[in-house]
Amino acid sequence: MTENETTDNCCQRTIPALKWSYDPPRSTGWYWYYSDTSKMPTIFYVSRGVIGMYAIQQSTGGFRDVSRMAGRWAGPIDEPI
């Protein structure tokens, strides 16, 4: 196991640690997002639209063009087994 991995004792599998990146998501899934202007990260579901990737905020149901969001991303977040 490397320093960037954690072990899930329940299921005995190795889970790679997520890393923050300014690169926007390129695949669908759940992502952590840390805006350059906020003090706290939030979670978005990222989906592919007709002309690009969109982030859907669970709490508001609103969506935003991922390419216009200035901040860091981490994900996609693995689903539990």
C-alpha positions as CSV (number, residue, x, y, z in Angstrom):
1,M,0.0,0.0,0.0
2,T,1.3,3.4,-0.9
3,E,1.0,6.6,1.1
4,N,-1.9,7.8,-1.2
5,E,-4.1,4.8,-0.5
6,T,-6.3,3.8,2.5
7,T,-7.6,0.4,3.5
8,D,-11.3,-0.2,4.0
9,N,-11.2,-2.7,6.9
10,C,-14.8,-3.7,6.3
11,C,-14.2,-5.1,2.9
12,Q,-10.4,-5.4,2.7
13,R,-9.9,-3.4,-0.4
14,T,-7.5,-0.7,-1.2
15,I,-9.0,2.7,-2.1
16,P,-6.8,5.3,-3.8
17,A,-6.9,8.7,-2.1
18,L,-8.4,11.5,-4.1
19,K,-6.2,14.5,-5.1
20,W,-7.3,18.0,-5.7
21,S,-6.8,19.2,-9.3
22,Y,-7.7,22.3,-11.3
23,D,-8.5,20.1,-14.3
24,P,-12.3,19.9,-14.7
25,P,-14.0,16.4,-14.6
26,R,-14.1,14.5,-17.9
27,S,-16.3,11.6,-16.8
28,T,-19.7,11.4,-15.0
29,G,-19.9,10.8,-11.3
30,W,-19.8,12.4,-7.8
31,Y,-17.0,15.0,-7.2
32,W,-15.7,17.1,-4.4
33,Y,-15.4,20.8,-5.6
34,Y,-13.6,23.5,-3.8
35,S,-14.4,27.0,-5.2
36,D,-11.6,29.5,-5.3
37,T,-13.9,31.9,-3.5
38,S,-15.4,29.6,-0.8
39,K,-14.2,28.4,2.6
40,M,-15.7,24.9,2.4
41,P,-15.8,22.2,-0.3
42,T,-19.1,20.8,-1.6
43,I,-20.1,17.7,-3.6
44,F,-21.6,17.9,-7.1
45,Y,-22.8,15.2,-9.5
46,V,-21.2,15.8,-12.9
47,S,-23.0,14.7,-16.0
48,R,-22.4,14.9,-19.7
49,G,-24.7,17.4,-21.5
50,V,-25.3,18.1,-25.2
51,I,-22.3,20.5,-25.4
52,G,-20.2,19.6,-22.4
53,M,-20.0,18.6,-18.8
54,Y,-22.4,20.0,-16.2
55,A,-22.3,20.0,-12.4
56,I,-25.6,19.4,-10.6
57,Q,-25.8,20.5,-6.9
58,Q,-27.9,18.1,-4.9
59,S,-29.1,20.7,-2.4
60,T,-30.5,23.1,-5.0
61,G,-31.0,21.0,-8.1
62,G,-29.3,23.8,-10.1
63,F,-26.7,23.0,-12.7
64,R,-23.6,24.8,-13.9
65,D,-21.2,24.4,-16.9
66,V,-18.1,22.7,-15.4
67,S,-15.8,24.6,-17.8
68,R,-16.9,27.9,-16.2
69,M,-16.3,26.8,-12.6
70,A,-13.1,28.2,-11.2
71,G,-11.8,25.9,-8.5
72,R,-10.4,22.5,-7.7
73,W,-12.0,19.1,-8.2
74,A,-11.4,15.7,-6.7
75,G,-13.1,12.6,-8.0
76,P,-15.0,10.7,-9.2
77,I,-15.9,9.4,-5.7
78,D,-16.1,5.6,-5.7
79,E,-19.5,4.1,-4.8
80,P,-19.5,1.8,-1.7
81,I,-19.7,-1.9,-2.2
